């Protein structure tokens, strides 16, 4: 009899845990409707001054973009065994989201960096590039803390080390996505050369996989960035999906605007390309921060409902 009771108790406990995991899923929106969540998100965007803080973040992004691209180009160039067409292909794909003038500026700067860096200087240059790029990640960590209404309490060495590790991890994910995009057809031909149908399916499927890698990079930043304890890891969250979608939409919209009315070059002259790149970094920072705001609002709504392992605004751990 006691054994049967224990079994029933265990089943009830498992059912309760499963129900709790279901309720804590970020896709349950913390019990809010999409309309309620949208209102809370808008209020939080205004309260946290996302517009102003995205401008601050764009400065760090601008300083980090060239070292990070230099790091990616060097690593992927090593994988490509010095393929002379690699850099051109990479820039052409970046040009699909970056404004044309900014793409030209990045291409010229990267060419100068690669041309003047060789041999023993390459290793030192990569270390310096990675450290500089981590400054942009450190700024994102600070912005994530703001969205969760918490203050950074981790020691400097730990926070800076986290920024460095996140930079490396997200770089690996981005490199994986770029390898699929740049060399997906070659991989398909090499692996499935004798099966045209499978090779064709692979060439189509490489894009969702590449997007998944980018979403995972967003998820890493949103999970490890803020100085809070998260209940569970989720590969794709509403915040990462919104952040990536906003980044792509604003990037394409900005490209379209510049195509029809490029007032920056007329206003700033030769500095127009730099200003355009800064604006694009601003849009990127805003998209990243809004995605974090969405995740934090879902977490806070769940905490306000009293769900275990969920936190209210300003809490670092669940009560």
N, C-alpha and C positions, 0 to 999 in steps of 0.2 A: 504493500500500500504506500509506504513511504517512497519506494522507488518510483511508483507511478506519479506521486505528487512532485517528486524531484524532476521527472521528465517534463511534466506539465509546466512546472516553474521555469525549467530551462527553455522550453518552447516559447513561453510568454516573454522571457527575458530576451531571447533572440528576436522575437517579433517586435518587441519594444525598441531594440537596438536598430533593427532594420527600418522601423518607422521613423526613428530619430535621424538616421542617415538620410532618409528620403527628405525629411523636413529641412535638414541642414544643407541640402544641395543648393548651390547658388542659383540654379535655374528655377527654384521655387520662389525666388525673388523676395525671400524673407517674409512671405505671406502677403505681400503687396500685389496690387494689380499693376499692369504696365503703366496705366495713367497715374496712379499714386506714386509709383517709383519715378516716373518722369518729372512730376512736380517736385519731389524731394531732391532729385538730382539737380534740377535747375536752381533751386534755392541754395543747395550746397555749392554749386559752381560759383554763384554770386558771393556767397559768404566767404569762400576760400580764395576769392579773387584769382580765379584760374587764368583769366586774361593777362593780368599783371605778372603772375608767377610763371606763366608760359614764356613771357618775354625774358624773364630771368633765366629760365631753362634753355632758351634758344641760344643765349650767349655761351653756355657750357657746351651745347651741342655743336655750335659753330667751331669752337676750339677742339672738339673731339672728333669731328667728322673726318678730317684729313688723316690724323694718326690711325683712326680705326680702319679707314679704307686702305691705308698703306699696309696695315697689318693683314687685312683680308686679302689684298692683292698679292702680298708676299707669300702668304700661306697657300692660297689657291694656286698661285703661280708655281710653287714648289710641287704641288700635287699634279699640276698640268705639265711638269717637266720643262718649264721654260717655253711653253707654247707662245710664240710671238703674237698670235691673234687673241690671246686670252683677255688681255686688258681692254682691247677694243670691244670685245663681246660683252664684257662686264659693264663697261660704260654705256653701251647701247641699251642694255636692260635697265640700268639705273635711270636712263633717260626717259623710260616710260612713265616714271612717277616724278622725277625731278624736272623743274623748269629747264628749258633748253640753255639759257644763259648760265644757270647754275651748273648744269652738266658740263658745259664747256670749261668753266672755271675749275671744276673738280678734275676733269681730264687733263688740263694743262698742269695743274699742281701735282697730280699723281705722276705724270710723266717726268717732271723735274725731280720728284722724290726718288723714283725708281732709278732714273738715269744717274743720279749723283750718289747712290748708295749701292755699295757692292762689297763682297768679301767679308772681312771681319766687322765692317761697319754695319752690315745688315742685321746681325744678331743684336748689337747694341741699339740700333734703330728700332727694331721690333719691340725690345723691352721698353724703350722710351715711349714708343707709340702706344703700347698697351697700357702703360701707366697713365699717360695723358688721356687716353680714351676712357679710362676708369673714372676720371674726374666728372665726365658727363653722367656716368652711371651713379656716382656718389650724389650728384644733384638730383637725379631721379629718386633715389632713396629718400632724400630729404622731402621731396614733393609727396611721396607716398605717405610719409609720416604726417604731413599736413592733412591729407585726405582722411586719415584715420583719427585726427585730432589728438595725436600723441607726440611726445618729445623724444628725441633720440637719447637713449640712456646707455647704449653700448659703448665700450671704450673705443677711442679713436682707431687703434690698430685693428680692432675687430670690425668696425664699420668700414674702414678703408679696405681691409682684406676681403670683406663681403662684396664691396664694389668691384674689386679686381676679379674675384671668382665669378661674379655675375657677368662681368664683361667677357671673360673667357667662355663661360657657358653659352651666353647668347651669341657670341661670335661663332662658336661651333655649330649652333643651330642655324644661324644665318648662312654659314658656309655650306652646310648640308643642303639647305634650300637652293643656294646658288649653284651647287654642283648638279643638282637635279635639273635646274632650269638650263644651265649652260651645256651640260653634258648628258642630259637625259636621253636624247636621240642616239648618241654614240653608245651609251650603256645598253639601250634597247637593241641596237643593231648587233652589239658584241655578244649579248647574252641570248637574245631571241632571234638571231639572224635568220634562222631556218623556219621561223614561225611568224609570218607577216601579221596574223591576227593578234597574237600576244604582244608583238612589238608595237602594234598600233594602239592597243589598249594601254600599254605602259606609257606611251608618249602622251596619252590623254590623262592618265592617272597621276603622272608626275606633278601636275599642277596642284591638285588637292593635297598631296603629300607635302609639297613645298609650302603651301599655305599653313598646313598643320604645324610645321617646324617654326614658322614665324609666330603663330598663335602660342606655341609652347614657350617661345622666348618672352612674349608679353606676360604669360602666366608665371614664369620664373621671377620676373621683376615684381609683379604684384604679390606674390607669395612670400618671397624672402626679403623684399625691400623694406616694408614698414616694420617698425620695432614692436610687433604684436605677435601673439601665438595664434596660428590658424588651426582650425580643427582638422581639416583634411586637405589633401592635395587634389586639385582638379586640373586636368590637362587643358581644358577649354572652359573659360568662365565668361559670363555675360560681359564683364569689363574688357577682357582681352578681345572678344569678338567686336565689341563696340569700338575699342581703341584702334584696332586694325582697319575696320570699316571706315571710321572717320578719317584716318590717315590717308587711305586710298582715295576717298571721295574728295577731301580737301586738296590733295595733291593734284588730282586730275582737274578739279575746278580751277585751281590756281594756274595750271598749264593752259587751260582754255582761255582764262582771262588775259594772260600774257600774250597769247596768240593773237587776240583781237585788239588788245590795248596795252602795250608795254610802256607804261608811263615812267617806269623806274629808270630805264636807260636815258630817256629824255631829261629826267630830272637830275639824276646823279652822274650822268656821263659814264666814264670808264669804271666808276664804282657801282654801276647798276647791277652787275652780275653778283657782286658781294652782297648788296642789299637784298637781291632776290633770294640768294642762298639763306640769308638770315631770316627772311620772311618764311621760307619753307621750313627752316628749323623751328620757327615759332609755331607753325601749324602742327608740326610733328610733336612738339612739347605739349601743346594743348590737347591733342588726341590722346597721348599717353596719360596725361593727368586726368582727363575726363573718364577714361576707362577705369582708372584707380578709384575715382569718385563713385562710379557705379558699383563696383565691388564693395566698397566700404559702406555705402548706403544699404545694400542688401544685407550685409553683416549686421549693421546697427539695427535695422528693422527686425531681424530675427532675434537679436538680443533684447530689444524692447518687448517682444512677445514672450520673453522668458524661456526661450529655447536653450537647453544646456549646450555648452561649448560655443555659444554665440556671444558676442561682445557688444555692449552699448558704446556710444561715442566716448572716446577718451580712455576706454579700458584696453589694457594690453593683454589681459588674460580673462577667460570666461570665469564668471563668479562660481 
